[in-house]
Amino acid sequence: MKVNFNKIPLAGREVEYIKEAIASGHLQGDGEFLKKCEAALRAATKAKAALLTTSCTSALDMAALLCDIKSGDEVIVPTFTFVSSVNAFVLRGAKPVFCDIRPDTLNIDESQIPQLLTKRTKAVVPVHYAGVGCEMDTIMETAKSAGIRVVEDAAQGFCAYYKGRHLGTIGDLGALSFHSTKNVIAGECGALLCNDESLIDRACFIREKGTNRIQFVEGKIDKYTWIDYGSSYIPSELITAFLAAQLEAAQKLTDERVAAWNYYRERLLPLERAGKISLAHVPAECKHNAHIFFILTESPETAKSLAAFLKSREISALSHYAPLHTCPMAKKLGCEYKPLPVAEKLSQTMLRLPIYSAITPDEQDWVVDSIEAFFAK
C-alpha cells in the first residue's frame, strides 16, 4: 500500500468560488473574497486585524518592517525552523541569534532566551512547531522586561491555541501560512495578524506597496501617495477564492487531522513504552492542530534505516530542518558557531509520518505495522 506524506485537502466549494471570482471581473487583490477571508480569520483568531498576504514569508517580511529592524539589530530565533523565520529580519540587516529548542515540543527553549539578550536585541521570534504553542507567558514576560517585540511565526499554527488564545495573537505580531503543505491551504498564501493596534495602519500601508491607498479606497483622502516602505503583498482574488472555501471547512479539516494524530499516538504508545521511539509531547495548556506527527529514534542511523525501510514499503516518512546555526548562510552572516545540542541531535533522529485530513485508518495501520516490523527485525 502506497502512503503519501501529504495530500491536498479539498473542502468542496473551491472551484465554485474560483468561477465566481472570474465572473466578477475582479482578479487582482482587495476583492470580495479577500474581505470574506479576512473577516473569517478575525472571527477565528480574535486578532485585532488580519491581513492576507501572498505568503507567510511576506507576512514575516512585513513584521520585520513594522518592528523597524535595521542593520546592527539582533533578533532571537530558534535554530530549528524554516529559513523564512530568519530571512525576513536578515534582509533588513539584523543578525540572527540562534536559540536551542526544547526536547519535548521542539519549540524554542524559553529558559535560554534571557541569556541571549543584549542591548542590540530588537525582537524574539517564537516558532510554534507542529502547531503546538511555545511557552508564551514566559516569552512575553521576558520580552516585556527587555522592551523588545515578539513576532510569532505561527506558520503551522492555524486553528491551534495556547491557554485558549489562538497562536499568532499573543505577541505583537503573528504570521500564518496557507501554503499547500499546511492544514488549511490556498496554494501560496499567508496572513499577518496585528495584535498591537498602533501597528495596524502602517501594516496596511506596507502591504499596499508603501502607499496610503487604503485610505483612498475608504474615502478618507482624494488621492493616495507613497508614504512608507512596502511591496506587493496582497494575494489575487483567485487565491482568496480558494482559501474562502477552505476556511469554511477549517474546523472540520482540523478535527479530522487531530483524529488521525490521536490514532497514530494510540497505536505507537507500545513502542514508546518499549523504549524504541519517543513521541511528541503536547503541554496541557496547548490545543494543537495535528500539523505534524513525528517520532524520535535513538540515533541518526536508526532514523535513516527506518526511513529507508518505510520507503521500501512505499511509505513516505521525512526528516525536517537542518539547524540554521549549522548552515552555510549562518557562517556567511558572521554567526559564530556555538553548539546547540538538542536541535543538533533531534534534527537527525526525528521522522515525520504521513498525516493529512483524509488519511484512512488502513493507511495509518500500514505505517504503524511497518514501523513495528522494522523494530522487530
Buried (B, 14 or more C-beta within 10 A) or exposed (E): EEBEBBEEBBBEBBEEBBEBBEEEEBEEBBBBBBEBBBEBBBEBBBBBBBBBBBBBBBBBBBBBBBBEBEEEBBBBBBBBBBBBBBBBBBEBEBBBBBBBBBBBBBBBBBEBBEEBBEEEBBBBBBBBBBBBBBBBEEBBEBBEEBEBBBBBBBBBBBBBBBEEBBBBBBBBBBBBBBBEBBBBBBBBBBBBBBBBEEBBBBBBBBBBBBBBBBBBEEEEEEEBEEEBBBBEBBBBBBBBBBBBBBBBBBEEBBBBBBEBBEBBBEBBEEBBEEEBBBBBEBBEEBBBBBBBBBBBBEEBEBBBBBBEBBEEBEBBBBBBBBBBBBBEEBEEEEBEEEEBEBBBBBBBBBBBBBBBBEBEEEBBEBBBEBBBEBBEE
